[in-house]
Every structure is written in C-alpha cells, then in structure tokens.
Amino acid sequence: MNILTNRIKMQAIKSVMPLSMRLFTAEATSAAPQYQNIIVEKKEGGVGFIQLNRPKALNALCDGLFQELHEALKNFEKDPEIGCVVLTGSEKAFAAGADIKEMKDKEYPQTYLIDMLSWWENIAKTRKPLIGAVNGYALGGGCELAMMCDILIAGKNAKFGQPEINLGTIPGMGGT
C-alpha cells in the first residue's frame, strides 16, 4: 500500500510542475476519445490525468469543458487499471471560473431546462480519488472545482479566490 501511495503522491507532484520540466510516459491508445477543452492521458502506475486546456480563456469553465470532463472521469471510473485521477490546469490558471461569455445571455429558466449545474454533481460523484494539482489562478468556479477534489496540491504560484462575493453573490457550487 505504501508503494501505491508514494506513486500517487509523485504523480500528483509531477502534475504541479511545468510540463517542460516533467519526464513521464503516457500510454497512447488509438481508441481514446478526442477532446477540444481537455487533455486526457493514462499515466504509468494507474494514474488518470486530465488537464483543462482552454489557455486563451484561462481554462474558463464552459459547458463543453464540463461535458468532456464528465466523459473523461466516467471513462476512468470504468477502467480497472486506473486507481486515481489527477486534475490540473496550466501554470497560469487551474481555472479562472465560469465562462461568463457563455453565461451572460442565459436566464435562470434556461439554465434549469438544460440542467447546466448537473455537471458539478457528476464530478462530485466520482468514486476514484480525485487529486487536484493547482498552479496559478483557481477563481470562482475554478476554486470550487479544486475544492471538490479529494486531495489538493497547490504549487507555489497557486491563488485561490471567490471574486463573485464582490458582486454581492455567493459561490454557486459548494464554495460556501
């Protein structure tokens, strides 16, 4: 058990390091789904790896990203070779919060009908350990996503916050 724990810790720590400084092996599978908003890899030692990948938007949490994140987590849940999942962003931002451009024209009834907030619940139901590796900004929904992880490792440049409180609103998905 101690060897597995050490492997998980090392994989998580490596995930916090800049990509250019990491040495790792990833298993390539031809049948792996292709994603637009995340990078998914199966790492050595039974570790699933998901990196939020919307650099121009500082990994803002849009509906497409949540759909892909849910699908990747579901696939890792079904994979008996995966013991845990590391979730990370970029050096600049883990996730800068909700995608305001996507949300600005939506009213509550529309978000209710499309079940916009159910993605959060699906992530929270992940049974395999979810390790958050945070560098840069984790703001608003990004901070809440980080808090949903079972283990959270913060790099030296990690900054957590709930800026929505300055607008007189409360964190919507568990940051209270």
Secondary structure as UniProt FT lines:
FT   HELIX           2..16
FT   HELIX           19..21
FT   STRAND          26..27
FT   TURN            30..31
FT   STRAND          38..43
FT   TURN            44..46
FT   STRAND          47..52
FT   HELIX           55..57
FT   TURN            58..59
FT   HELIX           63..78
FT   TURN            80..81
FT   STRAND          84..88
FT   STRAND          93..95
FT   HELIX           100..103
FT   TURN            104..105
FT   HELIX           108..113
FT   TURN            114..117
FT   HELIX           118..124
FT   STRAND          130..134
FT   STRAND          137..139
FT   HELIX           141..147
FT   STRAND          151..154
FT   TURN            156..157
FT   STRAND          159..161
FT   HELIX           163..167
//
